[in-house]
Amino acid sequence: MMNNTTVELKDEKAKTAMLGIMKEISEELSKIEASRDQIKEIINAAHDAFDIEKPMLRKVSKLYHKQNIHEFENETNDVKDLYNQITIR
């Protein structure tokens, strides 16, 4: 959480350095945006080619990327167990 401290860049060297940092961050954010657009295009193409729903493609691609299928399975089982505890009488 941010506090109410005012930041003051006291000299031109600090201002120039901070401007460089902001430009670098902006460039990286632009790359992220471009990557997200590319991912959308890939998902759209896969949807068209295989008629798999886009949310399913996103979920499977994230599981593939993170290589965490076992974590997903455990979490799913925990959710199912809790659901059953709540709804089964």
N, C-alpha and C positions, 0 to 999 in steps of 0.2 A: 504494500500500500504506500502511496506517495504521501510525503508530508508537505507542509506548506512552505518549505524552504525555497527562497528565490535563488535561482542559479544566475551567476553573473560571470561572463567570460571577460576577463580583465584586460587581455591584450590581443593584438592582431594575430599573433602566432596561435593562440588558443582558438580564436574565432576561425582562422583558416583551417586548423586541424579538425575542428568540429564540423565545418562545412565539408571537408573531405570525407569524414565518417558518414555524414548524411548522404552524400552522393554514392558512396560505396553500398550503403544499406539500400538505397533506392534502386541501384543496379541489380542487387540480389533479389529484391522484391519483384522487379520486372521479370527476372528469370523464373521465379516461382509462378507468376501469373502466366507466363508463356507455357510452362510445364503443365499447369492445370488445364489450359486450353487444349494442349496436345492430348492429355489424358481423356478429356471429354470427347475429342474426335475419335480416339481409339475405342472408347466405350461405345460410341454411336456406331462405329463400323462393326464392332463385334455384335452388337445388338441386331443390326441389319443382317449380318451374315449368318448368325446362329439363332436368332429369335429368342435370346435370353434377356430377361428383364434387366434394365440398367442398374437398379439397386442391387440385384444379385451379383452382377458383374463387378460392381464396386466392392462389395463385401468380399468376394472371392479373391479379387486382386489385392486387397489389403491383407488378407490372410496369407496369400502367397508371398507378398513383399516382406511381411513381418515374420514369416515362418513360425506362426504361433497357433497352429491348429489345436494343439493340446490344451493350451490356455483357453481358447474359444470353447472347446468341448466341455471343459470343467465349468466354465462360467455358465454355459447353456444348461448343463445338468443342475447347477445350483439354482438357477432361475426356475427350471422345471420343478425341482424339489419344493421350493418355496411356494410356487403356484399351486402345486398339489396339496400342500399343507393348508393353504388358505381355502381352496375350493372344494376339496373332497371331504365329505361329511360322513 
